[in-house]
């Protein structure tokens, strides 16, 4: 005869306790919830290795840039691919090329590295105070100065930056006299004692749908009489047997752009600084090709101080980011 005893919702049959299987269901549900809430962190060191390889196309070059072994870079890339479960590089005849997933990562990796460095600098930076004197040429102050000065001011609110505008030749003189702590210049080479921050092509610009470049002699406007672009521009026109005439030196990029926009003259500036309200002119318009120029950094040898050193590093960091093609033209 079968004997059964009821204990609430549990049933004891022949000494066997049958229980609702909640002791199995609950742990499974908890595990699923924990998986959904799992936070996955990306090591910034892995992103640095990835960006170095993506920019150079070589594990060897990336290793030298990061001052580590090639094997270490290879392991970091492998760890990153395993973490993301994506293949980030493919081999080609010209080295390593980012896959489609790698290209997507590249767009964001630089921002994460920059943010990491910004936070680290903000928290660990010493409380500097005082004044630092920075000289910048007229032609590059608009696109490059604002983001540098803004981030530096946020990092060191007790430091006052005195900004001096001028031609590269005049700024170098002022630096030599101790009137400035550091300067940027635009030159067709990087002299001894200078540090190249960016290489950029020099290009002709004119008004949208303008015809100043067709005139004979062609009107040319300069930002200032000591403009470093002057001998290069005029020398290229002479070599092409193109007649030209100089208008007055404006000593202001706003005034120079106004002359160009009004179709009263043409000029030449760095490609990365071309504003949207003018057009780039070239060989198809009968104008000669122009060489590349460099944006150089000079620091004072005699009066250099910690505040100036911090500003110099800030400038280097910004130009390092601008050297990435997608960032340069967007700046």
C-alpha positions in Angstrom: 0.0 0.0 0.0 1.3 3.5 -1.0 1.7 5.9 1.9 2.0 9.6 1.3 2.2 12.5 3.8 1.6 16.1 2.7 3.8 18.8 4.1 2.3 22.1 2.7 3.3 22.1 -1.0 6.0 19.4 -0.6 5.0 15.8 -0.9 6.8 12.9 0.9 6.3 9.7 -1.0 7.9 6.5 0.2 10.6 8.5 2.0 11.4 10.7 -1.1 11.0 14.4 -0.7 9.9 16.1 -3.9 10.5 19.8 -3.9 9.8 22.5 -6.5 12.9 23.1 -8.6 13.3 26.7 -7.5 16.8 25.9 -6.1 17.9 25.3 -9.7 16.0 28.2 -11.4 17.1 30.9 -9.0 20.9 30.5 -9.4 20.5 30.4 -13.2 18.5 33.6 -13.3 21.0 35.3 -11.0 23.8 34.2 -13.2 22.1 35.6 -16.3 21.5 38.9 -14.5 25.2 39.1 -13.5 26.3 38.4 -17.1 24.1 41.1 -18.4 25.5 43.6 -15.9 29.1 42.6 -16.4 31.3 45.7 -17.1 34.1 45.1 -19.6 37.1 47.5 -19.3 39.6 48.2 -22.1 43.1 48.7 -20.9 44.4 52.1 -22.3 47.9 50.5 -22.8 46.2 48.1 -25.3 44.7 51.1 -27.2 48.1 52.9 -27.3 49.6 49.8 -28.9 46.7 49.6 -31.4 46.9 53.2 -32.4 50.7 53.1 -32.8 50.4 50.0 -35.1 47.5 51.5 -37.0 49.3 54.8 -37.7 52.6 53.1 -38.6 51.4 49.9 -40.2 54.3 48.1 -38.5 54.7 46.3 -35.2 58.4 47.2 -35.2 57.9 50.9 -35.7 55.1 50.9 -33.1 57.4 49.2 -30.6 60.1 51.8 -31.1 57.5 54.6 -30.7 56.2 53.0 -27.4 59.7 52.1 -26.2 58.8 48.4 -25.8 59.7 45.2 -27.6 58.0 44.0 -30.7 56.8 40.9 -28.9 55.1 43.1 -26.3 53.2 45.0 -28.9 52.2 41.8 -30.6 50.8 40.4 -27.3 48.9 43.6 -26.6 47.2 43.5 -30.0 46.4 39.8 -29.5 44.9 40.6 -26.0 42.8 43.5 -27.5 41.5 41.3 -30.3 40.6 38.6 -27.8 38.8 41.1 -25.6 36.8 42.6 -28.4 36.5 39.2 -30.3 37.3 41.0 -33.5 40.2 40.9 -35.9 41.7 44.3 -36.0 44.5 44.0 -38.6 45.2 42.3 -42.0 48.5 41.9 -43.7 49.1 43.6 -47.0 52.1 44.3 -49.2 52.6 47.6 -47.4 52.4 46.2 -43.9 49.5 45.9 -41.4 46.2 47.5 -42.4 43.3 48.0 -40.1 40.2 45.9 -40.8 36.8 47.5 -41.0 36.3 46.8 -37.2 39.8 48.2 -36.7 38.9 51.4 -38.5 35.8 51.8 -36.3 38.0 51.4 -33.2 40.6 53.9 -34.4 38.0 56.7 -34.5 37.4 56.3 -30.8 40.7 54.9 -29.4 42.5 58.3 -29.8 39.7 60.0 -27.8 39.9 57.5 -25.0 43.7 57.9 -24.8 43.5 61.7 -24.8 40.8 61.6 -22.1 42.9 59.2 -20.0 45.9 61.5 -20.3 43.9 64.6 -19.7 42.4 63.2 -16.5 45.8 61.9 -15.3 47.4 65.3 -15.9 44.5 67.1 -14.3 44.7 65.1 -11.1 48.5 64.8 -10.8 49.5 68.2 -12.2 51.3 70.5 -9.7 49.7 73.8 -8.8 51.6 76.0 -11.2 51.0 79.8 -11.1 52.6 82.7 -12.9 52.8 84.0 -16.4 54.0 82.3 -19.6 54.6 84.2 -22.9 53.7 82.4 -26.1 54.3 83.7 -29.6 52.2 82.4 -32.6 52.3 83.5 -36.3 49.2 85.3 -37.7 48.4 82.6 -40.1 48.0 79.7 -37.7 46.6 81.4 -34.5 42.9 81.0 -35.5 42.7 77.2 -36.1 45.3 76.1 -33.6 45.6 78.5 -30.6 42.1 78.3 -29.2 41.9 74.6 -28.3 45.5 74.6 -26.9 44.9 77.7 -24.7 41.5 76.4 -23.5 42.7 73.0 -22.3 45.8 74.6 -20.7 43.7 77.1 -18.9 41.5 74.3 -17.5 44.5 72.4 -16.4 46.3 75.3 -14.8 43.8 78.0 -13.9 46.4 80.0 -11.9 48.6 80.5 -14.9 48.2 83.5 -17.2 49.1 83.1 -20.9 50.3 86.2 -22.7 49.8 85.7 -26.4 52.0 87.6 -28.9 51.1 87.5 -32.6 53.7 88.2 -35.3 55.6 86.9 -38.3 57.8 83.9 -37.7 60.9 85.9 -38.3 59.9 88.6 -35.7 58.9 85.9 -33.2 62.3 84.2 -33.4 64.0 87.5 -32.7 61.8 88.2 -29.7 62.5 84.7 -28.3 66.2 85.3 -28.7 65.9 88.5 -26.7 64.1 86.8 -23.9 60.9 88.6 -24.6 59.0 85.3 -25.1 59.1 81.9 -23.4 58.2 79.8 -26.4 57.0 80.3 -29.9 55.5 78.5 -32.9 56.7 79.3 -36.4 55.8 78.4 -40.0 59.0 77.6 -42.0 60.0 75.5 -45.0 62.3 73.4 -42.9 63.0 72.6 -39.2 66.2 74.4 -38.1 68.5 73.1 -35.4 67.1 73.9 -32.0 63.5 73.6 -33.3 61.0 70.8 -33.0 58.7 69.9 -36.0 55.1 69.6 -34.9 53.3 69.3 -38.2 54.2 69.1 -41.9 51.6 70.7 -44.2 51.3 71.7 -47.9 51.3 75.4 -48.8 48.3 76.1 -51.2 47.0 79.0 -53.1 43.5 80.4 -52.2 41.1 82.7 -53.9 37.5 83.8 -53.8 34.7 81.4 -54.6 34.0 81.8 -58.3 36.6 84.6 -58.4 38.9 85.7 -61.2 41.7 87.5 -59.4 44.0 84.7 -60.2 43.4 85.2 -64.0 44.5 88.9 -63.9 47.8 89.9 -65.4 49.7 90.9 -63.3 48.0 88.8 -60.7 47.3 90.6 -57.4 48.9 88.9 -54.3 48.2 89.9 -50.7 50.4 89.1 -47.8 49.6 89.0 -44.1 52.8 90.9 -43.2 55.9 92.1 -45.0 58.1 89.5 -43.3 55.8 86.6 -44.1 57.8 83.3 -44.4 55.6 82.3 -47.4 56.5 85.4 -49.4 59.8 84.3 -51.0 58.3 80.9 -51.8 55.2 82.3 -53.4 56.9 84.9 -55.5 59.7 82.6 -56.4 57.3 80.0 -57.7 55.5 82.6 -59.8 58.8 83.9 -61.2 59.8 80.3 -62.1 56.5 80.0 -64.0 57.0 83.4 -65.7 53.8 84.6 -64.1 53.5 88.3 -63.6 52.3 89.5 -60.2 51.9 92.6 -58.1 51.8 92.9 -54.3 49.0 94.7 -52.5 49.7 96.2 -49.1 50.6 93.9 -46.2 47.5 93.5 -44.0 49.2 92.5 -40.7 46.0 90.7 -39.9 44.6 87.4 -41.2 41.1 88.7 -41.0 42.0 91.6 -43.3 43.9 89.2 -45.6 40.9 86.9 -45.9 38.7 89.9 -46.6 40.8 90.9 -49.5 40.8 87.3 -50.9 37.0 86.8 -50.3 36.3 90.1 -52.1 38.3 88.7 -55.1 40.8 91.6 -54.8 43.8 89.3 -54.5 45.1 85.7 -54.0 47.4 84.4 -51.3 48.9 81.2 -50.0 48.3 79.5 -46.6 48.8 76.1 -45.1 46.2 73.5 -46.3 45.0 72.7 -42.9 44.1 76.3 -42.2 42.0 77.0 -45.3 38.6 78.4 -44.2 35.4 77.3 -45.9 34.6 80.7 -47.4 37.5 80.6 -49.9 38.6 78.2 -52.7 41.9 76.3 -53.1 43.6 77.0 -56.4 46.2 74.9 -58.2 47.9 73.9 -61.4 44.6 73.6 -63.2 44.1 77.3 -62.5 47.5 78.2 -64.0 49.2 78.5 -60.6 52.5 76.8 -59.6 52.7 74.0 -57.0 54.0 75.2 -53.7 56.2 73.2 -51.3 55.3 71.9 -47.8 56.0 73.9 -44.7 56.5 73.0 -41.1 54.9 74.3 -37.9 57.9 74.3 -35.5 58.1 74.7 -31.8 61.0 76.8 -30.2 61.6 77.1 -26.5 63.8 79.6 -24.7 67.2 78.2 -23.8 68.0 80.7 -21.1 64.7 81.5 -19.4 62.8 78.2 -19.8 60.8 77.3 -16.7 58.4 74.6 -15.5 55.3 76.5 -16.5 56.6 77.0 -20.1 57.6 73.4 -20.2 54.0 72.4 -19.3 52.6 74.6 -22.0 55.1 73.2 -24.5 54.0 69.6 -23.7 50.3 70.7 -24.0 51.2 72.0 -27.5 52.9 68.7 -28.4 50.0 66.7 -27.3 47.5 68.7 -29.3 49.6 68.5 -32.5 50.1 64.8 -32.0 46.3 64.4 -32.2 46.1 66.8 -35.2 48.6 64.7 -37.1 45.9 62.1 -37.5 44.4 62.8 -41.0 40.8 62.7 -39.9 41.5 65.2 -37.1 43.7 67.6 -39.0 41.2 68.7 -41.6 38.4 68.8 -39.0 40.3 71.2 -36.8 
